[in-house]
């Protein structure tokens, strides 16, 4: 009896081990790190953006008030947008690079706030949650998605997130050709010696490229300091032991490359190994974005598909200004909205609209992804006091014929509050007087708090609008 029990126990253990190993080997989809200098010496604020296998976290979401694990809000028990997951599959923890303790959570691995999902392709993406900010007091309170750290001294530190595994060679319906079941690594150099902050970027976890054709697409990037940005493909060591598409042993004869100045990623996919019929052909790749002082990674997948002669487009509604590839300036506390519309001239195609990189607190109505032709959703965000800086958001449209397009938008959040002309955080008679005195003059720029309607001129209309924003009755001074 004892022998039989032992055999059953060993069998169950090996089965559990196999399941865990298999789960890991279908796990990592996307990775990016971006950071800014803190307000005190040697302090840094980091955002980690990742995408994981969608069905790995069924009914394993965290209530940020009670800090208990339980049901998720997505379809079939999956995590939905706004849920918080425990990244237990890869047991992801962030390393600061100075020998200090790795960042996880009270559950062990990092927690992630889910910002987008794709049930059809089985992935979710999100941003890591600051474990020291939990629990929150009330449901609906903002979730802090910035990891904070203070180094003991000025220097250059290699901070990273690494674990196992990328998608395996065959995890139906996906065939990962060039780095099956490989470890993943995203690393950045944090150098605060000059008060610098890193570039930032965004990308869909999976970018579609045509089979046996030249594929090219732009890597979106911005730098809050205004530094000149350059691009290159990451080395094998930087990406955790890695073959870029087209490198020896990758399954493709033509090497991918990226223009160092423009960030245009180009790959001739002719001759690349393809998955069997009914499977998705995936190649992993990682780009390094640099500003002369630091570097940040962007790790994602390329899926090879048939050529769509009429790919979908993303454009604003009729008579609205363009939104793709623009910088939109937002003032802290203001609500900013815009519409995203995707369509395809081939009326037989359906179009799926999705997003990547939504900042904490932003939402889409209706919630993405959604499918139709045309299809539209409204972005809305009121950045809170912790969210000054640059955020990159990407919207993607995928057609049922394999067409693909992206729409990156830079959201520049100004810490200057509109109407607060004297910068004392209060809106009162002093501010109205300063605005009135400057009437009929040009604004100093898009962040001038006196130019409330953003028309480039300071007028009596700005003073009138600000009078309605006063903190106390009759615009009394606090």
Helices and strands as residue ranges (DSSP letters): H 2-24, E 28-37, E 43-53, G 54-57, E 61-63, E 68-70, G 75-77, E 84-86, E 94-95, E 111-118, E 123-128, G 131-133, E 147-150, E 156-164, E 174-176, E 183-191, E 199-201, E 206-210, E 214-218, E 221-223, E 230-233, E 257-258, E 264-268, E 280-290, E 295-305, E 313-315, E 326-331, E 335-343, E 351-356, E 363-365, E 370-372, E 375-382, E 389-399, E 404-414, H 429-437, E 441-442, E 457-458, H 460-467, G 473-475
